[in-house]
Amino acid sequence: MFDAFARWVEAEHGRFMLLLPVAMGAAILAYFALPVEPPLWLGLVALGLSAAALGLGWGHLYWRFVAALALAASLGFARAEWRTAHEPPLAFIPTGVVKLSGQIARLELLPNGKRVTLAAPSLDGATPLPRLVRIKLRADDPAPLRAGDIVQCYAMLFGPDRPAYPGGWDQGRDDFFSGLNAYGFALNHLAVLNTAPPDHLADALQNLRADIASTIMAVLPVETGSVAVTLLTGDEQVIPPQERQNFIEAGLAHILAVAGLHVGIIMGLAFAASRYLLTRSERMALRWPTKPLAAAFALLAGAGYAALTGAHLPIIRSLAMASLATLGVFVGRRAVSLRGLALAATVLMLASPETVLGTSFQMSFSAVLALISGYAAVQHFFTRFHASSSRLGNVGMHVIGLAYTSLLAGGASMPFAAYQFQQIQPYWIPANILAVPLTAFWIMPLGLLALALMPLHAAALALAPMGWGIGVIVWITAHIAQWPDALMRIHPMPSASILLIAAGLVWLCIWRSAARLAGLPVMALGMVVALMARPPDVLVSPDARLIALRSGPSVFLATQRKPDRFVLEQWASVWGETPLAPAQCIATACRAGEVLFATAPPSACAGAAMIVSPVPLTGCAGVPMIDRMFVYHNGATAAWVNGGKVVLRTDREVQGERPWVELYPQP
């Protein structure tokens, strides 16, 4: 058996280093899963011990590999600790009207107005906060705002919402690492106290984006102009909600998320154009390294596009991969490889460990991993076919290649999208076959031409036909969204299921030998775990205004006053495709199986396994109760009831006591 294992190790030579970023990512996930903040020395001690173990065991192959994994994991854990420690703490946000002032760090267009993000915000003249505040402006605000302006207004501010259900989206954690402290809306028009200095590069980029967006919206209607703004500036907020939902249901949300597809198109166009121009002269073509020069120009174009669109994580990841590809062109090595992907993942995790939890990191890296491995598996087939096929056959193979690309990227990223958004779009392949070529060969080239023509005030010459192409995609998404089951809702997946799927996908993609197929049953096990997960029988929102009760195949919703729209949206998929029906209560109480819902002290509790109430309530002795005071102290609460036994899960239990969690009141 040992000989067989040794032969497998020899066959997979060079692939084991791909497990190092996996170990680092697993340690980062373990850090964020802790219920309390670990001491800073813990990561440093683990780092030192693993480094010592690596040095002592360097001469032994297997010990060296295990120690290297431990070192990568320790490095990820320690980096996550220090990343959190270096973030400024959350400041207390007062309730009621505040006098808000600050410097505009970002200006964004919305479908019905604008919003600004203020740096160094001051509340009621107090010391400026070290974090950002984002406010929505009044729709009739006439102020000609520019990034860098010092502004002032009266506003209502709020902290981030608590998760809508235990284990749901943690907005507070996302805001903590993005530097946000509060949201709100302006009550009056903004007053500009001081205009922006003209020489600040970051403000100049923000103002350039705003000018580009204004130019586009002056030429194109909002249906197509909003998409053009997104593609050329990276700002997505201007897209109307229904149009965005159509893109999601058609499986084309990635068109609106500036990332690898877009930077790849930009760099491909730049490479082709520069290579063409460099080879027009015979002297240049024979004496100059035209291919490396074109690759360098393409990388510069990609970097410029990344800066213009805000340098978000997905495009940084793509640019990192592109940099490695450019380096590969210079040294004559393979441009895209699993090693390059591993290096890019390592760099991003060390720069921003929290990105491992994000949708863009999970979906983009899983898609690229599947593409690299998937095309490596069929490379010989495609090569032989292209060598012997006719022009018509090559066109057919191009369509097959698009479908295969969509299948690989969409299939690999779909579990992570299902985990993050609790939904599946089954028609992503036909939608991408139509939309991606149109984006690559019509929309984006015309967008670049429009940018070049803007200084000449002739951008409309390119924006108009660009809008035609966008209009076709908008039409496609609107029609696919009407197809049966275009958006299939699933209940939230347990963390164990997505971890198993991720582990199986990594195992399937990184190895060369038949042992890679062992990843398939691991992924299947993750899907089984997801399918076997049982949605809660009772769910209570953080403010107890929404209470859902499951009785048999139905789920009933009891509301108090105006329900929170955010919570309703998050709850839409908790029970999969099961709709939420209004609860019909007689007088002040109603029953749902073993659960008693009451708005007044119940007169009888016979047969009730638990009591749920939207108001503070005294219940029956010995019967578990979730009321307004319970969720005030514990956050959103889910309960599973079976045969008189009750299992509770609360936000307080899931979130723990971490720097990004607003403290829960003590009981």
N, C-alpha and C positions, 0 to 999 in steps of 0.2 A: 504493500500500500504506500509505503514511504517513497518507493521508486516511482510510482505513478504520480504521486504528488510532486516529486522533484521534476519529472518530465513536464508536468503542467506548468510549474514555475518557470522552467526554461522556455516553454512555448510562449508564455506571456511576458517574456523579458521586455522591460521598458514600460509596461502598463501599470505596474504596482504604484508608481508615483502618482497616478491619477486618483488614488484613494486618499492622498494627503488633504486636498481641499474638501473632500467628503468628511474626513475626520474633523477638520476645522469647522465646517458648517454644522455638524452634529453637536459639537461642544457649544457653539453659539446658541443653538436651539435649546440645549440643556440649561444654559445660563438664563435665557428668557423664560423658561418654564419654572424656575425656582419661585417659591412663595414669598421669600424675603431676599433682600439684597445681601449678597455674600460679602465678606470683608475683602478689601482690595489686595491684601497680602496673599490671599488664597491662590489667585491666578499666577502671581509672581513665583510663589513657592512651587506650584505645579510646573511652571515653565522651567525653573532651575533644576528640579528633580529629573524631568524628562530629558533636558539637555545633558545632564550628567549621565543618565542611563544610555543616551545615544553615544556619548564619548566612550564609556566603558565597554559597550557592546559593539563597537564599530567593526571589529574584526569578524563578527558572527553574522551571517547574512540575515537569518530570520530574526534574531534579536535586534539587529539594526533596523529592520523594517518596522517591528512593533514599537521600538523606541521613537522612530520617526513619526509614526502615527500619533503617539502620545504627545510628542513635541508640537505637532500641528494642532492637535486638539487643545493643548494648554495655551498655545499662542492665540487661538480663536477665543477661548474663554477669557484670558487676560485682557485681550483687546476690547472685548465687549464690556468688561468691567470698567476699563478706563474711559471708554467712549461715553458711558453713562455718567461716570464721575465728573467728566469735564463739561457736561451740559449744565447750564444755569438752572437753578430750581424753579419750579412753577411759583408764580406770585399769586397772592390772593386778589380776586376780582370782586369788587363791591357790587352789590345789587343796586338797581335803580339807575337814574341818569347820572352820567359822569361827563366832565369836561375833558375831552381827549385831544391830545396834540402829538405830533410825531412827524418823521420824515418818510415820504413815500418810497418804499423799497420796490414795490411792484404795482402796476396798474393793469387791470384785466377787464376786458369787455364781457358783458353778460347779455343774454337774449333780451333782457328788459332793463338794462342799465350798466353800471360799472361797479367794481369793487377795488379797494386798495388795501395793500398790506403796509403797515406802518412799522418802521424800525425805531428803536429807542422811544416807545410811546410813554407819555406822561399822563397820569390820571389825576385830574383836579389839581394840577400844578405840582404834584409830588415828584420825587426823584425818578428819572426815566427808568423803565423796566429793561432788563437785559434781553427780553424776549419780544417777539413780534405780536402785533394785533391786526386782525383782518376785519374790515367792516365793509358792508354793502352801502353804497351811496343812494341818496334819493334819486328817483328816476328823472326828476326835473332839475338836477344839479347842473348849473351851467358852467362851473369852474373849469377853465382850460388847464387841466392838471398835467404835470410832467414828473417823471421819476426824479427824486432828489428834492422836490419841493417840501417845505415845512408847512404843515396844514393843521387846522384846528376845527373841531366841531363838538357838538353835544351828541352823545351816543348811548345806546344800551349795549352792554357787553355781557357775554356768557362764557363760562368755561366749556370745555369739550363735553359732549354727552357721554354718559356711562354706557357700557354695552347694553344692547336691547335684550339680550338673553345671555345666560352664562356660557362663556366660550365664544361669544359673538365678536364682531369687529370692534377692536379697541382703538377708538379714535384718539383717546388721550395719549396712548403710547406713540402713535404716528405723529401727533402734534408735538410731543416732547422732543423727539429727535429731529423734527423739521424746524424747531425754534419757535413755534407758535405758543401763545399763552391764552388767547381769548378770541372769540368771534363777536360780531355784533352788527348793528346797523346805525347809520347816521340819522339823527332826528332833524337836522337842519343842513343847509348847504355848507360845504367845506369853505373855510376861509384860508387863503394862501398867505401865510405869515412871512415866508421868505422863499424866493425862487431858487431853483437848483443851480449849483455852480456848473459852468459849461464843460469842465475838463475831467469829470469823473467818468471813467470807462464803464463801470457797471450801470450807472444811470443812463449813459448814452445808449447802451444796448437795450435797456428797457424802453427808452423813448423811441429807438429805432423800431422795436417790435410794435409799439403803439402806433407809429406812423404807418407802418406796413399794413396793420390791421385796419386803420381808418381808410387807407387808400383802397383796400380790397372791398370793404363794406360800402364804399361810395360807388363802386362799379357793379358789384354782384348783389343779387338778393340774398337775404339771410340764409335761405335753404342751402345755397351753394357757397356763398361767401364765407359762412361760418366754417365750413370744411376747409376752404382755401386758407383761412386765417390759421387754423390748426396745423395744417401741413407746412406753412411757411414761417410760423412764429412759435409753434408749440403750445399756444393757449387754447384749451379745449372748452372753456366755460361759455363761450359765445354760442355753441351749438344748441339749438332748441332741444328740450328734453325728449320729445317724441321722436325726433330724427335720430338722436343718440340711441334711443331704445331700439329703433329699427336696425341700426348698425349692429347692436349687440345681438339681437335675435337672428340676424342673418349670418352671424359668425364673422363679422368684419370689424369688430371693435378695434382690432390691431391697426386698421387703417387710420384711426383717429388718435392712436397712441404713438407719438413720434418715437421710433426705436430703430431696430436693426433693419427692417424693411426699407425705411426711408433713407437712412444713412447709406445703406447698400446701393440704393438707386442713385443717390447723389454722387457717390464715389465711382460707381460704374459709368455714369454719364461723363464725369470729369476725366476718368481714365481713358475712355474711348475717344473723347474729343481731343485730349492732349496727345494721345498716341497718334491719332490721325494727323494732327498738325505737325508733330515732330518728324513724321515720316514723309512729309510732302517734299522735303529737300533730300536729294540722294546723298549729299555730303553728310547731313545730319543723321540720316538713317544708318549710314555705314560706320560713322565715327563716334556717334554719341550713344550712350546706354539709354535708348529711348524708353524701354520698358520700365526700368527703375525710376527714370525721371517722371514718367506718366503716373507710376504708382505713388511717388512722392507728392505730385500735384493733386492726385485724387485724395490723399490723406489730408492735405491742407484744405481741400474743399469740404471734406467730411468734418474737420475740426471747426471750420467756419460755420457750417450748418448746425453743428452741435451748440456752438456759442450762441447763435441766433435763436435757437429754439429752447434755450434755457439750461442746457447741459444737465438734463435729468438723468436718473440712473440708467434707464434702458439704453439711451443713446451713448452714455459713457461706456457702458459694457460693449456696445457695438463698436465704438471708436477704439477701445482697447484691443478688441479682436482685429480690427482693421490695421492697427499699428503693428501687431504681430504679423499680419499678412504682408504688410509692406516690407517689414524687416526680412520676411521669408523671400520676397522677390529680390531684395538686394543681395542676399547671400546665396540665392539659388536653391532654397529649400521649399518644402511644401507650404503653401500659404495658409491653409486652414487645417488645423489638426486638433485632436483631443488634448494634446499637451498645451496648445495655445489657449484652448477653452479653460483648462485647469488653471493656467497662469492668470487669465483674466478674472476668473472667479476668486482666486486667492487675493489678488490686488483689491478687488471690490469689497470683499469681506473684511480685509484689514482696514480699508478706508472707512467703511460704514457697515459695521457688523449687523445692525438692525435690518439691513436690506434683505437678509436671509428670510425674514418673516413676510416680506412683501410679495405682492402678486407679480410685479414685473420681473423680479429676480427669478422666482420659481418658474414662471411660464417661459421667459426668454431663454434661460439656460437649459431647461428641459427640451425646448424646441430645437435649439442649436445642437445639443448633444444627440438627439435623435436624427437630425439631418446629417451630421458628420458620419455617424455610424451606419445609418440607413443607406446613404449613397456609397459608402465604402463596401457594403455588402453586395450591391448590384452594379458596381462600377464596370466590371468586365462585360456584363450584358449590354449596358448602354454603349460602351466603346465598340463592341462588335457590331451592334445594330447600326450605329452611325456610319461605320466603315463600309457597310454593304447595302445601305438603304438608299432609296431614291429621294428626290426632293420632297415629294408628297409624304413619303414615309418619315422623313425628318420632321415635317410639320406635325404629323400624328404623334411622333415621339416627344415633340415639344409639349403637346397637350397632355400626354401621359406623364411627362416630367412635372408639369404644374400640378397635376392631380396627386402624384406621388409626394411632391414637396408638401402640399397641403395636408395629405394624409399623415406624413411623418410629424410635421410641426404641430398640426392641430391635434392629432392623436396623443402626442406626448404631453402637450400642455393642457389638454382637456381635464385630466384629473385634478390638476392644480386650480384651474378655473372653477371646477365644480366644488372644490374644497373652499375656495375663497368667496364665491358668489352663489353657491347652491343652485346652479343652473347649467344646462347643457344645450348647445345649439347643434342639432343633427345635420343641418344643411351647409356646414362650413365649406365642404369641398366644392360644390358647384358655384357657390358665391365667390370663393377665392379664385377659381379658374377664370371667372369673368372680370373680377375687380382688380386683381393684382396686375395683370398685363396692362390694363387701361391706366392704372396709376403709374406704372413704371415707364410706359412708352408715350403717354399723352399728357397726363395731369402734371406730374413732377417736372418734366422738361419745360412745359409751358410756364410752370410756376417759377422756375429759375430764370426763364426769359423775362417774366414779369418783374422780378427783382432787379434784373439788369436794366430794364427800361424805366424803372421808377424815377431815377434821377433826371431822366429826360421828360418826365410827365407823360409818358406814352405807355404806361403799364396796361391800360385798357386793351391795347392791341393783343396782348397775350392772355390777360385775365378773362376776356370774353370766351375764347375757345376753351380755356381751362375750366371755366364754369360749365361749358357744355359737357365735358367729360365727367365732372363731378355730378352733374345732373343725371347722367346715366347711372352712376353708382347709387345715388339717392333713390332713383326709380327702382333699381334692382333690390335694394334693401327694403323699400316699402312693400314690394310685392312678395319677397321671400318671407317677410315678417307675417304675412297673411296665410302662409301655408300651414297645414295642420301640424300641431306640435312643434312649431318653429322654436319655441322656448319651453324646454322641459324643466320644471322645478323639481329639485330633490331636497330631501331634508339634510341638515348639516352633517358632514362626515366627521367621525371621530378622528382625533389626531393620530391614533394608532394606524388607521387605514391609510392615510396619506403618507405616513412614514414608511409603511410597507410597500406602497406603490412606488415611492421615490427610490427606496433601496433596490427593489426589483428592476426598475428602469436603469439605474446606474449599473447594476451588475450585468444586465443584458447588453448595454452599450459599450462598456469599456474593454471587455475581453475579446480575444480573437477566436478561441477554441469553442468546441461545442458546450463547454461548461457554462457559457454565457446563457444558455437556454434555461438554466436554473432560475434565472430572474423572472421567467414567465409565471411559474406557480406562486412565487412570492407576490407578484403584482395581483394575481388572481385572488390570493388570500386577503390582500388589502381591500379588494372590491367586495369580497364576501363579508369582511368586517363592516364595511360601509353599509351594505345591504341589510345586515342584521341589526344595525343600530336602531334602537326604538325611540321615536320622538317622545317628548314628555307628555304626561296626561294633564298637567297643569303648568301654565306659564304666566307669570305676573311681571309686569313692566316695573322699571325702577321707581316710578311714582304711583304705582298701583291703579292708574287710570285705565289700564288695559289688562284684562284677565281672560285667558283662553282656557277652556275646559274641553277635554276630549272625552267623548262618550261613544263607544263603539267605533264605527267608521266616520263619525262626524266630529267636527271641532266647532265649539260655540264660543263667541266672543262677547264679553260683557264690557261695556265702556262707561266711563264716568266723565261727564263734561266733554271738553274738546280733546280727543285723543292725539297723542304725539304722532305726526306723520312719519317721522324717521323710524320710530318703533314699529309702526304698521308695515312700512316697507321691509324692514329687517325680518319681521315675523312672517312675511308672505310665503317663505319657503321652508319654514320650520317643520311643517307637516307635508312637505312635498307638494303634490298637486291637489291636496284636499283643501277646498275653499273654507274660509272662516264665515260661519253663519251667525247671525245675531242671536244672542241668548234670549230665550223667552222665560222670564221668571214670574212666578205668581207672588204678588205682594212683595215681600222683602227677601225671599229665599227661593232657591231652586236647586235641584240635584242633577249631577252628572255622574252616573255610576256611583262610586263610593265617596265622591267629593261633594261637599255641601257649600254652595255659594250663598253668602248672606250679606245684607247691608245693615242688619240690626242683630242684636243678640238672639241667637236661635232658641226657640222654645224647646226643641228636641234634637238630639244628636244621634239618635239610635241608628245604627248601621253606617254612620259616616266614618270613614277612615281619616279624613282631614277636613278642615274648614278654610275657606278662602274668602277674603273680604277686601273691598277697596277703601275701607275706612278703619280707623282704630277700633278694635273689637275685643270683647272678652268672650271666649268660647267655652266649650265644655271641658271639664277636667280630664286630662289624659288623652285628648284628641289634638294632634298637631294642627297649628293654625298659621296661615300666611295672611297678614293684614297690612294695612298702610304702614304701621310702625315697624313691622318686620322688614319690609323692603327698604325703608328709610335707613335702617342700620346695616342691611346686607346687600342692597342692590337687587337687580332682577333675579328672580328665583324660579327654578324649574323643579317639578316634582313628578316622580313616577310612583304610581299607586297600584299595588297588586295583592289581592287577597288580604287586605287590611294592613299590609306593610307599606310604609312610605319612605322613599329615598329623596332627599332634598339636595339640590346643587345651587349655590348662590354665586353671584358675581364676586362678592367679597372673598369667597373661597378660591375662585379661579384666578382672580387678579393678584391676590396677595397684597403685601405691603411693599410696593416698589416706588421708586422716585417719580414715575409718571402717573401713579394712581392717586387721585384725590382721596384724602383720608376719609374713611367711612366713620360716621358718628358711633361712639361707643354705646352699647345697650345700657 
